[in-house]
Amino acid sequence: MRFYPGPAKTRGNRRVGQRGPKETVAGSCDQFESRAEAPNRSRRLFRWLILTVLIVANVGLVATLLVGTLASAPIVAAMGSPPSDLPVEAVAIDSTSGSRLSGWYIAGQAHVGAVLLMHGVRANRLEMVERARLLHREGLSVLLFDFQAHGESAGRNITFGYLESRDARAAFDYLRRRTPGEHVGAIGVSLGGAAAILASLDADAMVLEAVYASFDSAVENRLTMRVGMMGRLLAPLLTWQVKWRLGFDPRLLQPAARIAELHTPLLLIAGDADQHATLGEMKLLYARANEPKELWIIPGARHVDFYRYARKEYHRRVLDFLMPRLRS
């Protein structure tokens, strides 16, 4: 048996489901407009993306310029009266950095030795007074001073070790002249330690606390602490400013590349929670340093004053390291 389709249902003069001329044209127009709008939407989205990137880049550039200005600005501070419990002599030391360094010299006993104390960035000699007391009690002569652009020492900009290394050399040579025949050591904290390495001080013993491996890593560490992973992207915007703002190539500031030039006993001190000069950086400095050398890692210590953080252990370790090497 065969079945034949019945007559199609009609609506007016056309079958149901058949598109009329107007519907066909309207549908085609809608499809054409949708296809035409798709590239336009993509172009608009692309323009907005580019605009957003440019805005973020400009904000980042302005922000890093401001940070660069603030970070390198001099930190002037009056020292006031020297500590009354120490036989302090106020001294002025001419440096090839162009600054006349302000400092305190404390005479000690003969044949015990002398130590140069160098403070950290954006600090001054007051940061080193407790260390001076510790050393002077042992009979050591001590010199503590302000780096250029710090404390009472004039300077146009902080240079993160470049000019400060010249100050370290000037102060070290001054202490040598003031203590003829004595063995001379040095303690450098953060910037002070970097300056000692970059100056290649020929000390008889040296203590280096929380020193950065390179200027690039120092900048990146500090930015990452504040803005997370964006710090790695913003760091180059800070380092490129150094050449035109401060007048030198920041690649010159690489203590990890220069520490092998030191031929003196070294005690390196690191905090295992330090995010400014990380434990990894201090281990790199230690690995590249010549023997004899020691590395003391302080559990839980961040970028803080290690003397105050671990006072008793600091007394023991630092004195045990320095005294046998400085007595004559």
Residue frames as qw, qx, qy, qz and C-alpha x, y, z in Angstrom:
[[0.000, 0.892, 0.452, 0.000, 0.00, 0.00, 0.00],
 [0.434, 0.249, -0.008, 0.866, 1.33, 3.38, -0.86],
 [0.171, -0.793, -0.420, 0.407, 0.77, 6.54, 1.09],
 [0.371, 0.540, 0.218, 0.723, 0.72, 9.85, -0.62],
 [0.204, -0.237, -0.376, 0.872, 1.30, 13.05, 1.26],
 [0.116, 0.789, 0.598, -0.082, -1.71, 15.10, 1.63],
 [0.279, 0.786, 0.136, 0.535, -1.88, 18.66, 0.52],
 [0.438, 0.003, -0.384, 0.813, 0.40, 20.98, 2.43],
 [0.154, -0.806, -0.489, 0.297, -1.19, 23.33, 4.86],
 [0.357, 0.459, 0.178, 0.794, -1.20, 26.81, 3.59],
 [0.179, -0.684, -0.371, 0.602, -1.38, 30.21, 5.14],
 [0.264, 0.736, -0.119, -0.612, -2.64, 32.61, 2.63],
 [0.770, 0.583, -0.190, -0.175, -0.95, 31.76, -0.66],
 [0.342, 0.574, -0.722, 0.182, 2.13, 30.03, 0.89],
 [0.794, -0.187, -0.577, 0.046, 2.83, 26.91, 2.72],
 [0.596, -0.793, 0.081, -0.098, 3.31, 26.85, 6.46],
 [0.773, -0.406, 0.282, 0.398, 7.04, 27.10, 7.29],
 [0.609, 0.437, 0.279, 0.600, 7.86, 28.71, 3.97],
 [0.289, -0.529, -0.116, 0.789, 9.64, 32.04, 4.40],
 [0.383, 0.853, 0.354, -0.007, 8.08, 34.89, 2.60],
 [0.557, 0.594, 0.007, 0.580, 10.05, 37.41, 0.60],
 [0.163, -0.855, 0.161, -0.465, 10.11, 40.02, 3.38],
 [0.811, -0.548, 0.201, -0.033, 11.13, 37.52, 6.07],
 [0.891, 0.163, 0.094, 0.413, 13.92, 36.19, 3.87],
 [0.351, 0.710, -0.075, 0.606, 15.33, 39.68, 3.28],
 [0.428, -0.801, 0.177, -0.379, 15.00, 40.65, 6.96],
 [0.920, -0.343, 0.157, 0.110, 16.70, 37.45, 8.13],
 [0.777, 0.353, 0.030, 0.521, 19.51, 37.93, 5.68],
 [0.079, 0.816, -0.119, 0.560, 19.99, 41.52, 6.82],
 [0.671, -0.694, 0.179, -0.190, 20.16, 40.44, 10.48],
 [0.935, -0.106, 0.141, 0.309, 22.78, 37.84, 9.68],
 [0.564, 0.585, 0.005, 0.583, 24.78, 40.35, 7.63],
 [0.189, -0.850, 0.149, -0.469, 24.64, 42.95, 10.41],
 [0.835, -0.526, 0.165, -0.002, 25.77, 40.34, 13.01],
 [0.865, 0.134, 0.103, 0.472, 28.70, 39.36, 10.84],
 [0.327, 0.718, -0.014, 0.614, 29.61, 43.02, 10.26],
 [0.418, -0.827, 0.122, -0.355, 29.39, 43.92, 13.97],
 [0.936, -0.288, -0.022, 0.202, 31.67, 41.06, 15.11],
 [0.668, 0.267, -0.072, 0.691, 34.88, 42.62, 13.68],
 [0.061, -0.742, 0.014, -0.668, 33.80, 46.03, 15.01],
 [0.736, -0.652, 0.001, -0.181, 33.39, 44.61, 18.53],
 [0.897, -0.085, -0.028, 0.433, 36.81, 42.97, 18.26],
 [0.426, 0.515, -0.040, 0.743, 38.38, 46.24, 17.17],
 [0.345, -0.773, 0.021, -0.532, 36.73, 48.13, 20.02],
 [0.878, -0.475, -0.012, 0.051, 37.85, 45.52, 22.51],
 [0.790, 0.157, -0.036, 0.592, 41.40, 45.71, 21.13],
 [0.146, 0.683, -0.042, 0.715, 41.40, 49.51, 21.38],
 [0.596, -0.724, 0.031, -0.347, 40.22, 49.36, 24.98],
 [0.932, -0.236, -0.032, 0.273, 42.88, 46.78, 25.77],
 [0.592, 0.374, -0.049, 0.712, 45.62, 48.94, 24.27],
 [0.149, -0.751, 0.020, -0.644, 44.30, 52.01, 26.10],
 [0.790, -0.600, -0.022, -0.124, 44.23, 50.11, 29.40],
 [0.873, -0.034, -0.042, 0.485, 47.79, 48.87, 28.90],
 [0.358, 0.549, -0.034, 0.754, 48.98, 52.41, 28.10],
 [0.416, -0.765, 0.004, -0.492, 47.24, 53.85, 31.16],
 [0.889, -0.448, -0.006, 0.096, 48.72, 51.16, 33.44],
 [0.766, 0.197, -0.033, 0.611, 52.17, 51.65, 31.88],
 [0.126, 0.678, -0.039, 0.723, 52.00, 55.41, 32.36],
 [0.629, -0.711, 0.020, -0.313, 50.82, 55.07, 35.95],
 [0.927, -0.231, -0.011, 0.294, 53.62, 52.57, 36.59],
 [0.584, 0.420, -0.041, 0.693, 56.18, 54.90, 35.00],
 [0.159, -0.756, 0.062, -0.632, 55.04, 57.91, 37.04],
 [0.802, -0.581, -0.001, -0.137, 54.96, 55.81, 40.22],
 [0.890, -0.073, -0.023, 0.449, 58.47, 54.44, 39.68],
 [0.350, 0.596, -0.067, 0.719, 59.80, 57.92, 38.88],
 [0.435, -0.753, 0.076, -0.488, 58.37, 59.10, 42.19],
 [0.920, -0.382, 0.012, 0.090, 59.80, 56.07, 44.01],
 [0.759, 0.272, -0.065, 0.588, 63.19, 56.70, 42.40],
 [0.051, 0.728, -0.099, 0.676, 63.13, 60.32, 43.55],
 [0.646, -0.671, 0.105, -0.348, 62.21, 59.42, 47.12],
 [0.966, -0.172, -0.031, 0.189, 64.59, 56.44, 47.37],
 [0.695, 0.270, -0.071, 0.663, 67.64, 58.44, 46.29],
 [0.112, -0.877, -0.027, -0.466, 66.82, 61.63, 48.23],
 [0.303, 0.363, -0.629, 0.618, 69.31, 62.57, 51.00],
 [0.643, -0.599, -0.474, -0.053, 68.37, 61.60, 54.55],
 [0.198, 0.537, -0.358, 0.738, 69.66, 64.50, 56.63],
 [0.685, -0.629, -0.363, -0.064, 69.66, 64.20, 60.42],
 [0.037, -0.767, 0.440, -0.466, 71.34, 66.02, 63.29],
 [0.669, 0.019, -0.708, 0.227, 73.26, 63.70, 65.59],
 [0.540, -0.798, -0.062, -0.261, 73.03, 65.87, 68.66],
 [0.284, -0.748, 0.575, -0.170, 75.46, 65.32, 71.51],
 [0.567, 0.289, -0.771, -0.027, 77.66, 62.19, 71.30],
 [0.807, -0.409, -0.422, -0.057, 77.13, 59.39, 73.82],
 [0.249, -0.846, 0.327, -0.338, 78.43, 60.57, 77.20],
 [0.856, -0.391, 0.337, -0.021, 79.65, 57.10, 78.18],
 [0.857, 0.256, 0.197, 0.402, 82.15, 56.97, 75.31],
 [0.349, -0.624, 0.161, 0.680, 85.32, 59.07, 74.81],
 [0.586, 0.641, 0.452, 0.204, 84.10, 60.43, 71.48],
 [0.223, -0.469, 0.242, 0.820, 86.13, 62.74, 69.27],
 [0.574, 0.722, 0.292, -0.254, 84.16, 64.43, 66.47],
 [0.424, -0.296, 0.569, 0.639, 86.01, 64.07, 63.17],
 [0.586, 0.695, 0.049, -0.413, 85.56, 65.16, 59.54],
 [0.599, -0.166, 0.679, 0.390, 86.91, 63.01, 56.71],
 [0.379, 0.584, -0.294, -0.654, 87.32, 64.16, 53.10],
 [0.694, 0.138, 0.705, 0.041, 86.06, 61.59, 50.60],
 [0.103, -0.149, 0.628, 0.757, 86.46, 61.29, 46.84],
 [0.121, 0.595, 0.791, 0.071, 82.66, 61.05, 46.74],
 [0.083, 0.552, 0.182, 0.809, 82.81, 64.85, 47.07],
 [0.558, -0.737, -0.247, -0.291, 81.46, 64.84, 50.58],
 [0.102, 0.479, -0.649, 0.582, 83.13, 65.71, 53.88],
 [0.661, -0.310, -0.673, -0.115, 82.10, 62.85, 56.11],
 [0.371, -0.612, 0.330, -0.616, 80.99, 63.53, 59.66],
 [0.806, -0.075, -0.587, 0.016, 81.97, 60.92, 62.21],
 [0.576, -0.732, 0.265, -0.247, 83.00, 59.93, 65.71],
 [0.631, 0.370, -0.637, 0.244, 86.36, 58.42, 66.59],
 [0.741, -0.617, 0.118, -0.236, 86.73, 56.51, 69.86],
 [0.289, 0.621, -0.705, 0.183, 90.28, 55.73, 70.94],
 [0.937, -0.282, -0.156, -0.133, 90.97, 52.34, 72.45],
 [0.664, -0.616, 0.390, 0.168, 93.89, 50.47, 73.95],
 [0.218, 0.681, -0.636, -0.290, 97.17, 49.83, 72.18],
 [0.078, 0.285, -0.945, -0.139, 97.69, 46.49, 70.39],
 [0.459, 0.251, 0.751, -0.402, 94.01, 45.51, 70.65],
 [0.278, 0.311, 0.740, 0.528, 92.97, 46.67, 67.19],
 [0.227, 0.325, 0.082, -0.914, 90.48, 49.03, 65.57],
 [0.299, 0.415, 0.849, 0.132, 87.12, 48.60, 63.81],
 [0.158, 0.059, -0.255, -0.952, 85.32, 50.70, 61.19],
 [0.284, 0.425, 0.800, -0.315, 81.52, 50.69, 61.54],
 [0.109, 0.049, -0.470, -0.874, 79.35, 51.35, 58.46],
 [0.437, 0.276, 0.564, -0.644, 75.58, 51.84, 58.72],
 [0.396, 0.382, 0.806, 0.217, 72.75, 50.81, 56.40],
 [0.100, 0.367, 0.442, 0.812, 70.84, 52.77, 53.78],
 [0.309, -0.665, -0.287, -0.616, 68.71, 55.70, 54.98],
 [0.711, -0.612, -0.279, 0.204, 70.27, 55.40, 58.45],
 [0.148, 0.863, -0.321, 0.361, 73.30, 57.07, 60.06],
 [0.360, 0.386, -0.738, 0.421, 76.07, 56.46, 62.61],
 [0.510, -0.327, 0.436, -0.665, 73.57, 56.29, 65.49],
 [0.929, 0.053, -0.201, -0.306, 72.57, 52.86, 64.17],
 [0.774, 0.277, -0.494, 0.284, 76.09, 51.67, 65.06],
 [0.196, -0.699, 0.410, -0.552, 76.46, 53.14, 68.57],
 [0.871, -0.354, 0.234, -0.248, 75.58, 49.90, 70.40],
 [0.928, 0.246, -0.094, 0.263, 78.19, 48.04, 68.37],
 [0.291, 0.704, -0.342, 0.550, 80.70, 50.79, 69.19],
 [0.544, -0.622, 0.356, -0.437, 80.03, 50.29, 72.93],
 [0.991, -0.086, 0.101, -0.029, 80.48, 46.53, 72.59],
 [0.787, 0.435, -0.155, 0.409, 83.79, 46.89, 70.77],
 [0.067, 0.749, -0.336, 0.568, 85.15, 49.67, 72.96],
 [0.758, -0.540, 0.236, -0.280, 84.51, 47.60, 76.10],
 [0.971, 0.026, 0.084, 0.223, 86.95, 45.10, 74.61],
 [0.488, -0.600, 0.236, 0.588, 89.58, 47.83, 74.22],
 [0.538, 0.369, 0.521, 0.549, 89.18, 48.37, 70.47],
 [0.021, 0.374, -0.070, -0.924, 89.42, 51.77, 68.81],
 [0.361, 0.551, 0.752, 0.041, 86.30, 52.53, 66.78],
 [0.050, 0.216, -0.223, -0.949, 85.32, 54.86, 63.95],
 [0.274, 0.572, 0.773, -0.007, 81.67, 55.35, 63.03],
 [0.033, -0.273, 0.211, 0.938, 80.56, 57.89, 60.43],
 [0.562, 0.578, 0.398, -0.438, 77.72, 59.00, 58.18],
 [0.539, 0.230, 0.605, 0.538, 77.85, 58.05, 54.49],
 [0.014, 0.069, -0.240, -0.968, 77.41, 60.86, 51.98],
 [0.439, -0.254, -0.422, -0.752, 73.76, 62.02, 51.75],
 [0.666, -0.446, -0.598, 0.003, 73.11, 60.52, 55.20],
 [0.581, -0.577, -0.350, 0.455, 73.03, 62.04, 58.67],
 [0.147, -0.901, 0.019, 0.407, 75.35, 65.03, 58.87],
 [0.443, -0.229, 0.580, 0.644, 77.37, 64.20, 55.73],
 [0.407, 0.585, -0.055, -0.700, 76.45, 66.28, 52.69],
 [0.271, -0.024, 0.868, 0.415, 75.45, 64.69, 49.38],
 [0.397, 0.139, -0.272, -0.866, 73.03, 65.21, 46.51],
 [0.842, -0.001, -0.269, -0.467, 71.73, 61.65, 46.30],
 [0.704, -0.310, 0.633, -0.089, 71.98, 58.26, 47.92],
 [0.499, 0.543, -0.559, -0.379, 73.75, 56.04, 45.37],
 [0.958, -0.094, 0.058, -0.265, 73.25, 52.60, 46.97],
 [0.881, -0.260, 0.261, 0.297, 76.94, 51.79, 47.18],
 [0.656, 0.608, 0.091, 0.437, 78.52, 53.67, 44.27],
 [0.097, 0.775, -0.258, 0.569, 79.69, 56.84, 46.04],
 [0.721, -0.621, 0.172, -0.255, 79.35, 55.18, 49.43],
 [0.950, 0.012, -0.030, 0.309, 82.16, 52.77, 48.50],
 [0.427, 0.588, -0.186, 0.661, 84.43, 55.81, 48.13],
 [0.421, -0.720, 0.194, -0.516, 83.34, 56.94, 51.59],
 [0.950, -0.311, 0.030, 0.004, 84.14, 53.48, 52.96],
 [0.790, 0.283, -0.121, 0.531, 87.64, 53.70, 51.51],
 [0.094, 0.701, -0.188, 0.681, 88.19, 57.25, 52.85],
 [0.646, -0.635, 0.155, -0.395, 87.01, 56.29, 56.34],
 [0.978, -0.124, -0.027, 0.166, 89.05, 53.07, 56.38],
 [0.629, 0.433, -0.172, 0.623, 92.23, 54.87, 55.31],
 [0.198, -0.741, 0.183, -0.616, 91.58, 57.53, 57.97],
 [0.837, -0.503, 0.104, -0.189, 91.28, 54.85, 60.66],
 [0.901, 0.141, -0.105, 0.396, 94.51, 53.25, 59.47],
 [0.329, 0.603, -0.207, 0.697, 96.28, 56.59, 59.86],
 [0.447, -0.683, 0.171, -0.552, 94.81, 57.17, 63.32],
 [0.854, -0.397, 0.307, -0.135, 95.85, 53.71, 64.56],
 [0.475, 0.652, -0.590, -0.045, 99.32, 53.03, 63.13],
 [0.099, 0.357, -0.905, 0.210, 100.55, 49.51, 63.75],
 [0.544, 0.056, 0.640, -0.539, 97.09, 48.24, 64.70],
 [0.098, 0.202, 0.907, 0.355, 95.12, 45.56, 62.90],
 [0.346, 0.193, 0.087, -0.914, 91.94, 47.09, 61.46],
 [0.177, 0.310, 0.930, 0.089, 88.61, 45.35, 60.96],
 [0.283, -0.010, -0.200, -0.938, 85.25, 46.46, 59.61],
 [0.234, 0.391, 0.859, -0.234, 81.55, 45.81, 60.20],
 [0.191, 0.074, -0.348, -0.915, 79.16, 46.77, 57.40],
 [0.365, 0.370, 0.756, -0.397, 75.38, 46.57, 57.65],
 [0.525, 0.696, 0.479, -0.100, 73.35, 46.30, 54.43],
 [0.421, 0.896, -0.041, 0.136, 74.53, 49.32, 52.38],
 [0.289, -0.828, 0.480, -0.001, 77.61, 49.48, 54.61],
 [0.747, -0.171, 0.624, 0.152, 78.51, 45.89, 53.77],
 [0.694, 0.622, 0.316, 0.178, 77.97, 46.47, 50.05],
 [0.146, 0.965, -0.204, 0.077, 80.16, 49.59, 50.20],
 [0.522, -0.624, 0.574, 0.091, 82.93, 47.62, 51.96],
 [0.780, 0.145, 0.568, 0.219, 82.88, 44.95, 49.23],
 [0.532, 0.798, 0.212, 0.186, 82.73, 47.45, 46.37],
 [0.052, -0.945, 0.319, -0.052, 85.65, 49.38, 47.92],
 [0.868, 0.212, -0.390, 0.224, 87.68, 46.15, 48.21],
 [0.353, -0.833, 0.315, -0.286, 88.76, 47.11, 51.72],
 [0.648, 0.315, -0.644, 0.257, 91.99, 45.43, 52.76],
 [0.567, -0.625, 0.250, -0.475, 90.81, 44.85, 56.32],
 [0.057, 0.374, -0.903, 0.204, 92.30, 42.28, 58.65],
 [0.061, 0.305, 0.940, -0.140, 88.81, 40.90, 59.33],
 [0.276, -0.043, -0.210, -0.937, 85.37, 41.89, 58.12],
 [0.234, 0.352, 0.844, -0.330, 81.77, 41.30, 59.24],
 [0.199, -0.032, -0.472, -0.858, 79.08, 41.69, 56.54],
 [0.247, 0.313, 0.781, -0.480, 75.44, 41.82, 57.61],
 [0.434, 0.651, 0.578, -0.232, 72.41, 41.48, 55.27],
 [0.055, -0.515, 0.412, 0.749, 74.12, 42.55, 52.04],
 [0.746, 0.535, 0.155, -0.365, 72.37, 42.52, 48.65],
 [0.761, -0.007, 0.513, 0.398, 73.90, 40.41, 45.86],
 [0.310, 0.231, 0.426, 0.818, 73.19, 42.95, 43.11],
 [0.176, 0.179, 0.144, -0.957, 71.36, 46.24, 42.74],
 [0.478, -0.060, -0.582, -0.655, 68.84, 44.59, 40.40],
 [0.495, -0.286, -0.818, 0.064, 67.94, 41.97, 42.99],
 [0.148, -0.241, -0.517, 0.808, 67.71, 44.60, 45.73],
 [0.321, 0.096, -0.126, -0.934, 65.20, 46.64, 43.70],
 [0.552, -0.108, -0.689, -0.456, 63.17, 43.61, 42.66],
 [0.376, -0.226, -0.819, 0.369, 63.03, 42.25, 46.22],
 [0.015, 0.250, 0.405, -0.879, 61.69, 45.50, 47.63],
 [0.435, 0.090, -0.282, -0.850, 59.09, 46.00, 44.91],
 [0.522, -0.118, -0.812, -0.231, 57.90, 42.38, 45.11],
 [0.198, -0.220, -0.751, 0.591, 57.39, 42.79, 48.85],
 [0.174, 0.323, 0.271, -0.890, 55.00, 45.69, 48.19],
 [0.583, 0.375, -0.117, -0.711, 53.20, 44.90, 44.92],
 [0.865, 0.066, 0.485, -0.115, 53.68, 41.16, 44.48],
 [0.734, 0.155, 0.510, 0.422, 54.59, 39.75, 41.08],
 [0.333, 0.915, 0.173, 0.147, 54.13, 43.17, 39.49],
 [0.406, -0.825, 0.280, 0.275, 57.41, 44.06, 41.19],
 [0.665, -0.098, 0.564, 0.479, 59.34, 42.05, 38.61],
 [0.431, 0.670, 0.456, 0.397, 57.75, 44.08, 35.83],
 [0.073, -0.989, -0.086, -0.091, 58.27, 47.42, 37.54],
 [0.701, -0.538, 0.178, 0.433, 61.87, 46.80, 38.67],
 [0.602, 0.216, 0.335, 0.692, 63.44, 47.64, 35.27],
 [0.064, 0.859, 0.278, 0.424, 61.61, 51.01, 35.34],
 [0.490, -0.864, 0.069, 0.093, 63.55, 51.84, 38.51],
 [0.746, -0.296, 0.322, 0.502, 66.94, 50.51, 37.46],
 [0.536, 0.517, 0.336, 0.577, 66.94, 52.36, 34.12],
 [0.107, -0.972, -0.129, -0.164, 66.64, 55.65, 36.01],
 [0.711, -0.567, 0.075, 0.409, 70.00, 55.20, 37.72],
 [0.633, 0.175, 0.273, 0.703, 72.11, 56.15, 34.70],
 [0.144, 0.624, 0.238, 0.730, 70.45, 59.50, 33.99],
 [0.470, -0.830, -0.189, -0.235, 69.40, 60.28, 37.56],
 [0.695, -0.679, 0.168, 0.167, 72.59, 59.32, 39.44],
 [0.267, 0.861, -0.409, -0.142, 75.17, 59.24, 36.65],
 [0.133, -0.461, 0.875, 0.057, 76.50, 55.67, 36.77],
 [0.627, 0.067, -0.674, -0.386, 75.73, 52.22, 35.41],
 [0.725, -0.426, 0.280, -0.464, 73.80, 50.18, 38.02],
 [0.955, 0.140, -0.260, 0.037, 75.59, 47.06, 36.79],
 [0.317, 0.559, -0.557, 0.527, 78.57, 48.33, 38.77],
 [0.472, -0.413, 0.473, -0.619, 76.65, 47.54, 41.97],
 [0.905, 0.013, -0.372, -0.208, 77.18, 43.78, 42.19],
 [0.403, -0.665, 0.575, -0.253, 78.71, 42.75, 45.52],
 [0.922, -0.043, 0.378, -0.071, 78.31, 39.07, 44.62],
 [0.788, 0.567, -0.018, 0.238, 80.53, 39.61, 41.59],
 [0.209, 0.806, -0.353, 0.427, 83.11, 41.59, 43.57],
 [0.714, -0.634, 0.221, -0.197, 83.41, 39.69, 46.85],
 [0.957, 0.057, 0.023, 0.283, 86.07, 37.37, 45.44],
 [0.404, 0.713, -0.206, 0.535, 88.38, 40.41, 45.30],
 [0.466, -0.750, 0.296, -0.364, 88.51, 40.41, 49.11],
 [0.731, 0.171, -0.609, 0.257, 91.35, 38.45, 50.68],
 [0.149, -0.390, 0.531, -0.737, 90.40, 38.85, 54.31],
 [0.073, -0.218, -0.944, 0.238, 88.63, 36.63, 56.85],
 [0.360, -0.230, -0.264, -0.865, 84.87, 37.12, 56.50],
 [0.110, 0.288, 0.864, -0.399, 81.90, 36.57, 58.78],
 [0.269, -0.215, -0.465, -0.816, 78.62, 36.84, 56.88],
 [0.169, 0.231, 0.759, -0.585, 75.40, 37.23, 58.88],
 [0.292, -0.158, -0.585, -0.740, 71.98, 36.57, 57.36],
 [0.500, 0.065, 0.543, -0.671, 68.38, 36.39, 58.56],
 [0.182, 0.104, 0.935, 0.287, 66.51, 33.42, 57.14],
 [0.200, 0.719, 0.656, -0.112, 63.32, 35.53, 56.88],
 [0.102, -0.575, 0.134, 0.800, 65.01, 38.56, 55.30],
 [0.582, 0.625, 0.515, 0.074, 63.14, 39.62, 52.14],
 [0.147, 0.951, -0.155, -0.222, 65.41, 42.60, 51.38],
 [0.219, 0.612, -0.757, -0.064, 68.74, 40.77, 51.26],
 [0.923, -0.106, -0.104, -0.355, 67.50, 37.21, 51.02],
 [0.740, -0.434, 0.511, 0.050, 69.13, 34.14, 52.48],
 [0.850, 0.385, 0.285, 0.220, 69.74, 32.94, 48.93],
 [0.350, 0.882, -0.144, 0.282, 71.70, 36.10, 48.17],
 [0.382, -0.777, 0.478, -0.149, 73.81, 35.80, 51.31],
 [0.872, -0.115, 0.465, 0.103, 74.54, 32.16, 50.48],
 [0.709, 0.646, 0.100, 0.265, 75.65, 33.27, 47.02],
 [0.024, 0.908, -0.336, 0.249, 78.00, 35.84, 48.56],
 [0.668, -0.530, 0.518, -0.068, 79.34, 33.18, 50.91],
 [0.910, 0.203, 0.332, 0.145, 79.87, 30.70, 48.07],
 [0.590, 0.728, 0.000, 0.349, 81.88, 33.23, 46.06],
 [0.259, -0.905, 0.305, -0.147, 83.96, 34.52, 48.97],
 [0.554, 0.451, -0.652, 0.252, 87.50, 33.36, 49.61],
 [0.800, -0.448, -0.360, 0.174, 88.50, 31.35, 52.67],
 [0.117, -0.244, -0.897, 0.350, 88.61, 31.79, 55.59],
 [0.353, -0.246, -0.210, -0.878, 84.90, 32.54, 55.88],
 [0.041, 0.238, 0.884, -0.399, 81.93, 31.86, 58.12],
 [0.325, -0.337, -0.433, -0.770, 78.17, 32.13, 57.62],
 [0.047, 0.196, 0.769, -0.606, 75.85, 32.71, 60.58],
 [0.283, -0.374, -0.597, -0.651, 72.14, 32.33, 59.75],
 [0.163, -0.004, 0.580, -0.798, 69.78, 33.82, 62.34],
 [0.037, -0.405, -0.900, -0.158, 66.43, 31.94, 62.50],
 [0.044, -0.775, -0.617, 0.130, 63.36, 34.14, 62.09],
 [0.228, -0.585, 0.002, 0.778, 65.30, 37.36, 61.49],
 [0.484, 0.795, 0.343, 0.123, 64.06, 39.74, 58.83],
 [0.486, 0.509, -0.047, 0.709, 65.94, 42.82, 57.57],
 [0.478, -0.858, -0.140, -0.121, 66.46, 44.09, 61.10],
 [0.003, -0.781, 0.550, -0.297, 69.28, 45.15, 63.39],
 [0.832, 0.006, -0.552, 0.052, 70.87, 41.78, 64.09],
 [0.235, 0.279, -0.610, 0.703, 72.68, 43.19, 67.13],
 [0.440, -0.172, 0.343, -0.812, 69.37, 43.94, 68.83],
 [0.829, 0.014, -0.300, -0.471, 67.58, 40.87, 67.48],
 [0.944, -0.110, -0.280, 0.134, 70.14, 38.34, 68.79],
 [0.101, -0.918, 0.299, -0.239, 72.21, 40.40, 71.21],
 [0.685, -0.544, 0.485, -0.004, 73.93, 37.69, 73.27],
 [0.866, 0.185, 0.392, 0.249, 74.72, 35.50, 70.29],
 [0.441, 0.855, -0.017, 0.274, 75.90, 38.55, 68.33],
 [0.325, -0.852, 0.401, -0.092, 78.30, 39.44, 71.18],
 [0.785, -0.306, 0.528, 0.112, 79.74, 35.94, 71.24],
 [0.802, 0.390, 0.367, 0.263, 80.06, 35.28, 67.53],
 [0.359, 0.898, -0.028, 0.255, 81.31, 38.70, 66.44],
 [0.312, -0.842, 0.432, -0.087, 83.85, 39.04, 69.26],
 [0.821, -0.204, 0.515, 0.142, 85.05, 35.46, 68.82],
 [0.733, 0.552, 0.266, 0.295, 85.58, 36.23, 65.14],
 [0.241, 0.920, -0.082, 0.299, 87.21, 39.68, 65.43],
 [0.472, -0.837, 0.275, -0.038, 89.32, 39.64, 68.57],
 [0.822, -0.240, 0.391, 0.336, 91.86, 36.90, 67.68],
 [0.644, 0.497, 0.324, 0.484, 92.40, 38.52, 64.30],
 [0.099, 0.911, 0.051, 0.397, 92.81, 42.12, 65.51],
 [0.608, -0.764, 0.182, 0.115, 94.98, 41.70, 68.62],
 [0.655, 0.626, -0.331, 0.264, 98.67, 42.15, 67.99]]
